[in-house]
Amino acid sequence: MNDIFSDNSQIGMVSTFSELVNTHFQGDINAMCWYRNLEGDFEEIVSKLTLEENITEVSAEDLLALHLSEKGNVAREIILNDLQLLTDFGASPSLNLLKNYERDVEFDFISTDVYSYHVDRSPIGTDTFLCTYFGAASDILPNNQAMQKIEVPEIREKLKELHDGPEEEFETFLKDCFFDLHYQPKPDATPTNLGIGHLWRLAVDHPTQQVLPCVHRAPVENEGEYRLLLIC
């Protein structure tokens, strides 16, 4: 197992899928990495898939219909196996061919799209799984290097103006509109890029979670290049 991430106190390193799903988050660790050096030609798969919208979900049937080289077939088998592992675990994985996500342009003082650092929230005990097979990869931040945007004074004042309601309902307004999920990096913040081929499990904000949720963001895509991303 490569230790490229092992000096990061936020990240737990594992070497099997079983360890990935069964190792508990604890202390500062809210991101778990199954580190892998994947064989196979994932770029070939991307080149033969059809982008129908900015984000196109790719089914197992779509993958199986592709005519691939030997290396392309190796990549396909890896993806299909990951999808099956997560499905058997009880997750609902989605494989996406991605040109770009929709940008949030509603407000000029706060961004709430996935390119903004954010945490995921769920009413049930679950985690976020993701793996970038091709293209730009996501970033994570330690929680002590991030600040909730709603705690930035100038942003908070503008949100109060936007709320324009009773003071006692302001915090509920922030949560209902998901403003509280978004963060900005502190000046000394050092993000960690999640890299290509590794399967990650990120802690989510839910009532039974024992650690802080993982602060992460989608990357700006590389020019002229699609991403192939498994997420659930």
N, C-alpha and C positions, 0 to 999 in steps of 0.2 A: 504493500500500500504506500503510495507516495505521500510525503508529509508536507506538501506545499502549503496546506492550510492549517497544519497542526500547531503553529505558533500563535494562532488566533484563538483567544479564549472564548469567542462566540461560537466556534464551530466544533462539533464532535465528528470524529472520523470513524467510519466503519468500512468493512470489506465485503459484506454480503447484503442482499436485500432483506433477509430476516433480521439482521442487526439494525438495518436502517429503520424498519418499522417497529422494532421492539425495544430499542434503546431509549430510555427516558431522558427527556430534557431536564437539566438541573443547573442551578447556579446561573452563570452567564450564558450557558450554552442554549441557544434557541434556533440553531441551524445544524442539521445533520447531513453529512456528505458521504455518499457511497462513491468513492473516488475510482474512476475507471479510465483506462486508455483504450478507447474503442477502435477496433479494426473496421474496415468497410468504407465504402464511398457514399457518404451521406449527401454530398453535393450532387451526385448523379440522380438520387431520388428527388431532390429539390428541382432539378432541371427538367424532370419528366412529369412532375405534378402540374396541375392546372390551377392557377390562382383565379378564382371566380369573383371574390370580393377582396377587400384589404386583409381580411382574415378568413381563411377557408379551412373548415374542419376536414381532416383526412381520415377516412375509415380504414379498417383493416382490409376491406374488400378493395378499396382504391389502391392500397399498397400492393396487394396480391395481383392486381391487374397489370402492373408495370412490367415491362420487359427490361431486365437489368443484366449488367455484366456480373461476373463472379463477385467482385468487390461490392457492387451495388446490392447483390442478393445477401451478402453478409450483413450489410447495414440494415436491410429490411428485416432480417431475422432478429436482429438486436431490438429493433423498435417493436416488432410484434411480441417479442418475449417480455419487454417492459410493460406493454399494454396489458398482457395477460397476467403478469405478476401483480400489478396494481388492481386489476379487476378481481382477481382471486382474493386479494386482501380486503375487498369491499369498497374500494374507491371507484370513481367514475372518470377515468383518464380521458383526456381529449388531445389528439395530435393536430396541431395547427400549422398550416403554411401561412406565413405572416408577412405582409408587406409593411404595414404599420398599424398602430392602434389609433383610435379617434382621439384627437386633441381636445382638451377642455379650453374653450375660448369664451365661456360665459362671464368670467370675472377676470379683471386685469390685475387683481391684487392677491389672488390665491389660485394655484393650480391644483386640481383634484383628479387628474387623469393618472394612468399607471406609470407615466414617465416621472411623476412626482414620487419621492420617497413616501411609502405608506405601509400600513400593516393590514392584514386581512382579518376580518371578524366573522365568527360563525356562532350561531346559537347552540350548536352541538359540539361535542368533543371530536375535533378533526384537525388535520394539519394540511398544509399546502405542499404538494409534490411538484417538482418541475425538473426538466432536463432539456437543455438546448443541444440539439444534434448538429445544427449548422447555423451560422450567422452570429450576430452579436449576442452576448450573454448578459443576464441580469446582474445587478449589484446588490449587496447587502451592507448595512451599517450596524455597528454596535449601538445599543440603545443610548448609552451615555455620550455618544457622539451626534445624537440627533435631538431636535427640539420640535415639539408639536407646533404646527403653524398657528394653531388657535391661541398659543401662549406668546406669540410675537405681538408686542403692544399695538403696533400700527395695523396689523392684520385683524387683531381682536376688535379694535375700534370700528373698523369697516364692517366686520361681521355683525356687530351690535346695530349699526345703521341699517344693515340689510335685514336683520331680524325685525326691528321696529315693533317689538311686542313687549310683554311684561318681563321684567328682569328675572323673575323666578323661573321663567320658561326658556331662558337663553341656553343653558347647558343642554336641555333636551333638544332644542333646535339644532345645536351643533352636532349632536349625535344622530338625529334623524336625517340630517343632510350629509352625513359622513365627513364633515369637515374635521372632526377629531381624529380621523384615521391618517391624516397627512402630516408629514414631517419635513423639516429642512435641515440639512447638515450643518453642524457647528463649524466655525472657521477652521478648526484643526482636524476635521473629520477625515478618516482614511477609509474609503469604501473598499470592499473586497469583491472582485469580479468572480462570478460563479463558474466561469470557464465552460468548455465544451465537453459533452459526453458524460459528465458526472450527474448522478441522480440525487437530488436534494429534497430534504424534508424541512420545512420551515414552520416554526411555531405560529399559531393563530391566536387571536384574541377571542377567548371563549370562557365561560364561567368556571370550568374545571381545570384550566391551564395553570401549571405550576410555575411557569416562567413568563417573562415579558414576551410579547409577540415580536416576531422578526421584522425589522424595518428593511424594506427592499424596494427596488424600482425596476421597471423595464428599461432596456437600453435604447438609445437612439440607434436606429438601424444603420448598417453600413450602406453606403451609396450603391444603388443598383443591385442589392443583394437581399434575398428573402431570408427569413428565419424559419427553421423547423423546430418546433417547440412542443414538448409533451408537458401538460399541466393538468392538475386536478386538485 
